Amino acid sequence: MLDRAIHARGGQLHGIVIRAEAQVHTGAPGRWQWTRAFLTPDRYAWKIVTAAEPHYHLYDGTAARSFIGSAEVSSDASPNAPLRSHARWMAVTNLDGLHAHGVALAPLPASELPAGATEGLVATLADGTCYRLAFDARTLLVWAQGPLDFSPVGKGDAVVRFGDHRRTGGLLLPFITSYALGDGPLADERALAICVDPAHLTPESFTDPAQLPDCP
């Protein structure tokens, strides 16, 4: 089923930059703008627009580092760094990462499918971490559940819903992403632009904020 889902989307997805606005419900409620980027196998970046300098959170596959503007303010190379969970989440929900060695896939029981889904997968990574994915009649990803760390706001099994799939960069990708953690909503994100496999997105983009490309 994994290969069918990748085919239904339009093919493989190695790198992506998403420029979005979001209504945040928990932690720092309000309307925010940010950019998220991912590059296989596990590079991740999150740029948050503020009234002053942007805040950057970069994971280069080894360490998670935070910057205010160009100034580094923290670094965390521990296996429990919160940003690692975001990188892993992107690897799983972009689907291609589920072909990695050590990933076990099984059908999601029909009784566990959320509304609007017709089939699903349970993905268990090599370290035992488990994610559940559900797909609609087009075999497009519409729902996912798995561990995400939004510390200090909260952490645990997040439930994320994907919708408003549109064709961009040759792929059908969701432009609406809604996050929930625990019993309440966390954020509703609307993509303003999605850039697929941009040429300037390289491993160095996840070590230096100045090298993180925008998505116009």
C-alpha positions as CSV (number, residue, x, y, z in Angstrom):
1,M,0.0,0.0,0.0
2,L,2.9,2.4,0.7
3,D,3.9,2.4,-3.0
4,R,0.4,3.0,-4.1
5,A,0.2,6.0,-1.8
6,I,3.4,7.5,-3.1
7,H,2.2,6.9,-6.7
8,A,-1.2,8.5,-5.9
9,R,0.6,11.6,-4.6
10,G,2.6,11.7,-7.9
11,G,5.9,10.2,-6.9
12,Q,8.8,10.6,-4.4
13,L,9.4,13.6,-2.3
14,H,13.0,14.3,-1.3
15,G,12.8,17.9,-0.1
16,I,10.1,20.4,0.6
17,V,9.8,24.0,1.9
18,I,6.4,25.1,3.2
19,R,5.6,28.7,3.8
20,A,2.5,28.9,6.0
21,E,0.3,30.9,8.3
22,A,-1.2,29.2,11.3
23,Q,-3.8,29.8,14.0
24,V,-2.2,28.6,17.2
25,H,-4.5,27.6,20.0
26,T,-2.1,26.5,22.8
27,G,1.1,28.0,24.3
28,A,1.3,31.3,22.4
29,P,-2.2,31.6,20.9
30,G,-2.7,33.8,17.9
31,R,-1.9,34.0,14.2
32,W,1.6,33.2,13.2
33,Q,3.6,32.8,10.1
34,W,6.4,30.3,9.6
35,T,8.4,28.2,7.2
36,R,9.1,24.5,7.6
37,A,11.6,22.6,5.5
38,F,12.6,19.0,5.2
39,L,15.3,17.1,3.3
40,T,15.6,13.3,3.3
41,P,16.6,11.4,5.3
42,D,16.1,13.5,8.5
43,R,17.0,17.2,8.0
44,Y,14.4,19.6,9.4
45,A,14.1,23.4,9.8
46,W,11.4,25.6,11.3
47,K,11.6,29.4,10.8
48,I,9.1,31.4,12.9
49,V,8.4,35.0,11.9
50,T,8.4,37.4,14.9
51,A,8.0,41.2,15.3
52,A,11.8,41.3,15.6
53,E,14.3,38.8,14.1
54,P,13.1,35.4,12.9
55,H,13.6,32.4,15.2
56,Y,15.2,29.4,13.5
57,H,15.2,25.8,14.8
58,L,17.5,23.6,12.7
59,Y,18.2,19.9,12.9
60,D,21.1,18.7,10.7
61,G,20.8,15.0,11.4
62,T,23.0,15.2,14.5
63,A,22.2,18.3,16.6
64,A,19.2,20.6,17.0
65,R,20.2,24.2,17.2
66,S,18.2,27.4,17.7
67,F,19.0,30.8,16.4
68,I,17.5,34.3,16.9
69,G,18.4,35.9,13.6
70,S,22.0,34.7,12.9
71,A,22.9,34.3,16.6
72,E,22.9,30.7,17.9
73,V,21.2,30.6,21.3
74,S,21.1,26.8,22.0
75,S,22.2,23.4,20.8
76,D,21.0,20.0,21.8
77,A,22.6,16.8,20.4
78,S,20.7,14.5,22.7
79,P,18.5,11.7,21.3
80,N,15.5,13.3,23.0
81,A,15.9,16.8,21.5
82,P,12.3,17.9,20.7
83,L,13.1,18.9,17.1
84,R,14.2,15.4,16.4
85,S,10.6,14.3,16.8
86,H,9.6,16.8,14.1
87,A,12.2,15.6,11.7
88,R,11.1,12.0,12.2
89,W,7.4,13.0,11.8
90,M,8.2,14.6,8.5
91,A,10.1,11.6,7.3
92,V,7.2,9.3,8.2
93,T,4.4,11.5,6.8
94,N,6.3,12.2,3.6
95,L,6.1,8.4,3.2
96,D,9.4,7.9,1.4
97,G,11.2,7.4,4.8
98,L,9.0,4.3,5.4
99,H,11.1,2.4,2.9
100,A,14.1,2.7,5.3
101,H,15.8,-0.4,6.6
102,G,14.2,-1.6,9.8
103,V,10.7,-0.1,9.3
104,A,7.9,-2.7,9.7
105,L,4.5,-1.9,8.0
106,A,1.2,-3.5,8.8
107,P,-2.4,-2.7,7.8
108,L,-4.3,-0.4,10.2
109,P,-7.4,-2.3,11.4
110,A,-10.6,-1.1,9.8
111,S,-12.0,-0.4,13.3
112,E,-9.3,2.2,13.9
113,L,-9.7,4.2,10.7
114,P,-10.8,7.8,11.3
115,A,-13.8,9.3,9.5
116,G,-13.1,9.9,5.8
117,A,-10.3,7.2,5.6
118,T,-10.7,4.0,3.7
119,E,-7.4,2.2,4.5
120,G,-4.3,2.7,6.7
121,L,-0.9,1.6,7.8
122,V,0.8,1.1,11.1
123,A,4.5,1.9,10.8
124,T,6.9,0.7,13.4
125,L,10.4,2.1,13.2
126,A,13.6,0.2,14.1
127,D,13.6,1.6,17.7
128,G,10.0,0.6,18.3
129,T,8.4,4.0,17.7
130,C,5.0,3.6,16.2
131,Y,3.0,5.8,13.8
132,R,-0.5,5.2,12.4
133,L,-1.4,6.6,9.0
134,A,-4.8,6.8,7.2
135,F,-5.6,7.4,3.6
136,D,-8.7,8.4,1.7
137,A,-10.3,6.8,-1.4
138,R,-7.6,8.5,-3.5
139,T,-4.9,6.9,-1.4
140,L,-3.8,10.4,-0.2
141,L,-2.7,10.8,3.4
142,V,-5.4,12.5,5.4
143,W,-4.6,11.5,9.0
144,A,-1.6,10.5,11.2
145,Q,-0.9,9.8,14.8
146,G,2.4,9.5,16.5
147,P,4.9,11.1,18.9
148,L,5.6,14.8,18.6
149,D,7.4,17.0,21.2
150,F,6.3,20.6,21.3
151,S,8.0,21.3,24.7
152,P,7.4,23.4,26.7
153,V,3.8,23.4,25.4
154,G,3.4,19.7,25.5
155,K,4.4,16.4,24.1
156,G,2.9,13.0,23.4
157,D,0.9,11.3,20.7
158,A,-0.3,14.0,18.3
159,V,-3.2,13.5,15.9
160,V,-2.7,15.4,12.7
161,R,-5.3,15.8,9.9
162,F,-4.3,16.7,6.3
163,G,-6.7,18.3,3.8
164,D,-7.1,20.6,0.7
165,H,-4.7,18.5,-1.4
166,R,-3.6,20.5,-4.4
167,R,-1.1,19.8,-7.2
168,T,2.2,21.7,-6.7
169,G,5.6,20.7,-8.1
170,G,4.0,17.8,-9.8
171,L,2.7,16.3,-6.6
172,L,-0.7,16.3,-4.8
173,L,0.1,17.8,-1.3
174,P,-2.0,19.0,1.6
175,F,-2.4,22.7,2.0
176,I,-4.3,22.4,5.3
177,T,-2.7,20.7,8.4
178,S,-4.5,20.6,11.8
179,Y,-2.6,19.5,14.9
180,A,-4.1,18.2,18.1
181,L,-2.3,17.0,21.2
182,G,-4.1,15.4,24.1
183,D,-7.7,16.5,24.3
184,G,-7.4,19.8,22.6
185,P,-6.4,21.5,19.3
186,L,-2.8,22.7,19.0
187,A,-2.7,24.6,15.7
188,D,-4.3,24.9,12.3
189,E,-1.8,25.5,9.5
190,R,-2.6,26.8,6.0
191,A,0.2,26.6,3.4
192,L,0.7,29.8,1.5
193,A,3.2,28.2,-0.9
194,I,4.9,24.8,-1.1
195,C,8.2,24.3,-3.0
196,V,9.0,20.8,-4.0
197,D,12.7,19.7,-4.2
198,P,14.0,23.3,-4.5
199,A,17.5,23.4,-5.9
200,H,18.9,25.5,-3.0
201,L,17.7,23.2,-0.3
202,T,20.9,21.3,0.7
203,P,22.2,19.7,3.9
204,E,23.9,23.0,4.6
205,S,20.5,24.7,4.8
206,F,20.0,22.9,8.1
207,T,23.3,24.2,9.7
208,D,23.1,27.9,8.8
209,P,19.9,30.0,8.8
210,A,21.3,32.2,6.0
211,Q,21.3,29.1,3.7
212,L,17.7,28.1,4.4
213,P,15.8,29.0,1.2
214,D,12.4,30.8,1.2
215,C,9.4,29.6,-0.8
216,P,8.0,32.6,-2.6
